[in-house]
Amino acid sequence: MRFVRTILVVVVTAALMATAASGFAADTAEVVFEDTAAGENQPGWLFNRDASTSTPFEFNSDAASIGQGSLYVAPIGSTPADKFIGEYFFLGGIDDFDSIAYDFLIGGGGTSVDAVHFYLNVYTNLPGTPVTNFFDCRFDFVPTSGSTAGFTTVSVDGAAAPTRVQSRGGAVCPTTLGGLPAGSTIRVFAVNVGDTSANDADLDGFLDRVVLSGDGMATTFDFEPMIGPPTDKDECKRGGWAEFNNPEFRNQGDCVSYVASKGRSR
């Protein structure tokens, strides 16, 4: 099957469009089909960084809540420690955060009760602790409902009540993200599938549309399959240049130049 890339126009519901993270100059949409961070504690996404406990995943077009595809987590095996984790290294101040939302769909290997396996961790540090520290306070948000028929949206803001708050090193943690003192930081948002127990064996599912907001702006991360690069000039014609995301092109001529130079034009 040939994947078709949709030119993204950010159309987000009013509840999600309130804001975006620090450093974003305007509402934006980013297609994600692989790691975008250079490494741990570098801005961007890392998927299944711990290979010893990871479960297979891929970006495919089997389901989508935005665009043409999503991130699919394959059935988790019988080893209790196996799971999926997608980490977004925010590395910013708590004052630059308003909300985060993500969509999930439980796959055929699960039922609605498995919504608890599609949860969010927010790793934060108190004033005076380096932003790259593992965490002082971790806030866990576990959804109570989900579906195998359609995507469910989980949305978390500063007032949301976490399922659990965990502290390290004697840190005194508030009951909500909004209760963190000024000067606190967020190291990473982690979207998980699987709870490192035997309960998640054979579970699979999809993740899509992560919306991060703050400072009156929003960034939407759209998980999509990798499309490209083109290998023939004809693939660039009749609008074909707009289908690629690896790399993206400004117009047909840009795409043709890429093929003619065997990628050296980039």
C-alpha positions in Angstrom: 0.0 0.0 0.0 1.3 3.5 -0.8 0.9 5.9 2.0 -0.4 9.3 1.3 0.8 12.2 3.4 -1.8 14.9 4.3 -0.5 18.4 4.4 -1.3 19.2 8.0 -3.5 22.1 8.9 -3.6 22.4 12.7 -7.3 22.0 13.5 -7.5 21.2 17.2 -10.5 21.2 19.5 -10.9 24.3 21.7 -10.0 22.3 24.8 -6.6 21.3 23.3 -5.8 24.5 21.5 -5.3 26.7 24.5 -1.5 26.7 24.5 2.0 25.3 23.6 5.3 24.6 25.3 8.0 27.1 25.9 10.1 27.9 22.9 7.3 27.4 20.3 6.7 30.7 18.4 3.3 29.8 17.2 0.8 27.0 16.8 2.6 24.2 14.9 2.2 20.6 13.8 5.1 18.2 13.6 5.0 14.8 11.8 6.9 12.2 13.8 8.0 8.9 12.3 11.2 8.2 14.3 13.3 9.5 17.2 13.7 13.2 17.1 16.0 13.7 20.1 19.7 13.3 19.8 19.8 11.3 23.0 18.6 11.3 26.6 18.0 14.8 28.1 18.1 16.3 24.6 14.9 18.0 23.3 12.5 15.8 21.3 11.2 12.3 21.2 12.9 9.0 22.1 11.0 5.7 21.7 11.8 2.5 23.6 15.1 3.9 24.8 15.6 0.9 27.1 16.0 -2.0 24.7 16.2 -4.6 27.5 12.5 -4.1 28.4 11.0 -2.8 25.1 8.3 -4.3 23.0 8.2 -4.0 19.2 6.4 -1.0 17.6 6.1 0.7 14.2 4.6 3.7 12.6 1.9 2.5 10.2 -1.4 3.4 8.5 -3.6 0.8 10.3 -5.4 3.5 12.4 -5.2 7.2 12.9 -6.8 10.0 15.0 -5.1 12.6 12.8 -3.4 12.3 9.5 -3.1 9.0 7.8 -1.4 6.8 10.5 -0.2 6.4 14.0 2.3 4.6 16.2 1.4 0.9 16.7 2.6 -1.0 19.7 2.8 -4.7 18.8 1.4 -7.4 21.3 3.4 -7.3 24.5 5.1 -10.6 25.3 5.0 -12.8 28.4 8.0 -11.2 30.0 6.5 -8.9 32.7 9.2 -6.2 32.3 8.4 -5.7 28.6 6.5 -2.5 27.7 6.5 0.5 25.3 7.5 4.0 26.4 7.6 7.1 24.2 9.5 9.9 26.0 9.3 13.6 25.0 12.1 15.5 26.7 10.6 18.9 27.5 13.4 20.3 29.6 11.4 23.5 30.5 9.9 25.4 33.4 6.6 24.4 34.9 5.5 28.0 34.2 5.8 27.2 30.5 3.3 24.3 30.7 -0.5 24.4 30.5 -1.6 21.0 29.3 -0.7 17.9 27.4 -3.1 15.5 25.7 -2.7 12.2 23.7 -4.9 9.8 21.9 -4.9 6.0 22.3 -6.7 3.1 20.8 -6.7 -0.3 22.5 -5.8 -3.0 19.9 -7.4 -6.4 19.3 -5.3 -8.0 22.0 -7.1 -6.1 24.7 -10.4 -4.9 26.0 -11.8 -1.7 27.4 -10.4 -2.6 30.9 -6.9 -2.3 29.5 -7.2 1.5 29.3 -5.1 1.5 32.5 -2.1 0.3 30.5 -2.1 3.5 28.3 -0.8 6.0 30.9 1.3 9.1 31.2 4.2 9.9 33.6 5.4 13.4 34.1 8.9 13.7 35.6 9.6 17.0 37.4 12.3 18.6 39.5 12.0 21.2 42.2 13.8 24.6 42.2 17.6 24.1 42.6 17.6 20.6 41.1 19.1 20.4 37.6 16.4 19.9 34.9 18.2 16.8 33.7 18.0 15.1 37.1 16.0 11.8 36.9 13.2 13.3 39.0 12.3 14.8 42.3 8.5 14.3 41.8 6.8 12.0 39.3 3.2 12.4 38.6 1.3 9.4 37.1 -1.9 9.8 35.2 -3.8 6.5 34.5 -6.9 6.6 32.3 -10.0 5.0 33.6 -11.7 4.4 30.3 -10.8 3.4 26.8 -12.0 1.6 23.7 -11.1 -0.9 21.0 -13.5 0.8 18.6 -12.1 4.4 18.5 -9.5 6.6 19.9 -9.8 8.0 23.5 -8.2 11.4 24.4 -6.4 11.8 27.7 -5.9 15.4 28.7 -3.8 16.6 31.7 -3.4 20.1 33.0 -2.0 21.7 36.1 -5.2 21.0 38.1 -5.6 17.4 37.1 -5.5 14.9 40.0 -2.8 12.3 39.4 -3.3 8.7 40.1 -0.1 8.7 42.1 2.7 11.0 43.0 6.1 9.5 43.7 9.0 11.4 45.3 12.8 10.8 45.4 15.6 11.9 47.6 13.4 13.2 50.3 11.6 15.7 48.0 8.3 17.1 49.3 5.9 16.9 46.4 2.5 18.7 45.9 -0.6 16.8 45.0 -0.9 18.3 41.4 1.5 19.7 38.8 0.0 23.1 39.3 1.1 22.9 42.9 4.8 22.8 42.1 6.6 25.9 43.3 7.8 28.6 40.9 11.2 27.6 39.4 10.3 23.9 39.2 11.0 22.2 35.9 9.6 19.4 33.7 12.2 17.0 32.4 10.1 14.6 30.4 6.6 13.5 29.5 6.4 9.7 29.0 3.5 8.0 27.3 3.4 4.3 28.2 1.8 1.1 26.9 2.1 -1.7 29.5 2.5 -1.7 33.2 5.5 -4.2 33.6 3.3 -6.9 34.9 1.8 -10.2 33.6 -1.5 -8.3 33.2 -0.4 -6.7 29.9 0.6 -9.9 28.0 -0.7 -9.9 24.4 -1.9 -6.3 24.7 -1.4 -4.1 21.6 -2.6 -0.6 20.7 -2.1 2.7 18.9 -1.0 6.2 20.0 -1.5 9.4 18.0 -1.9 13.2 18.3 0.0 14.4 21.2 -0.8 18.1 21.9 1.5 20.1 24.1 0.4 23.5 25.2 1.6 26.5 27.1 2.1 30.3 26.8 -0.9 30.6 24.6 0.4 28.3 21.9 0.1 24.7 20.9 2.2 22.0 19.2 0.5 18.9 17.8 2.7 15.9 17.2 1.3 13.6 14.5 2.6 10.1 14.5 2.8 8.9 10.9 4.6 6.2 8.8 7.9 7.3 7.1 7.3 8.1 3.5 10.3 8.6 1.2 12.8 9.5 0.1 11.8 9.6 -3.6 14.1 7.8 -6.0 12.6 8.9 -9.3 11.7 12.4 -10.6 8.3 11.2 -11.7 7.4 10.6 -8.0 7.7 14.3 -7.5 5.2 15.2 -10.2 1.4 15.7 -10.0 1.6 16.7 -6.4 3.7 13.7 -5.4 6.3 15.9 -3.8 3.8 16.8 -1.0 3.4 13.1 0.0 6.9 12.8 1.4 8.0 13.3 5.0 11.5 11.9 4.7 12.4 14.5 3.7 9.7 17.1 3.3 9.8 19.3 0.2 8.8 22.9 -0.4 7.6 22.3 -4.0 8.0 20.0 -7.0 11.3 21.6 -8.0 12.8 21.0 -4.6 11.8 17.3 -4.9 13.2 17.0 -8.4 16.5 18.6 -7.3 16.8 16.1 -4.5 16.4 13.1 -6.8 18.7 14.6 -9.4 21.5 15.2 -6.9 20.9 11.9 -5.1 20.1 13.8 -1.9 23.1 16.0 -2.0 20.9 19.1 -2.5 20.0 18.7 1.2 
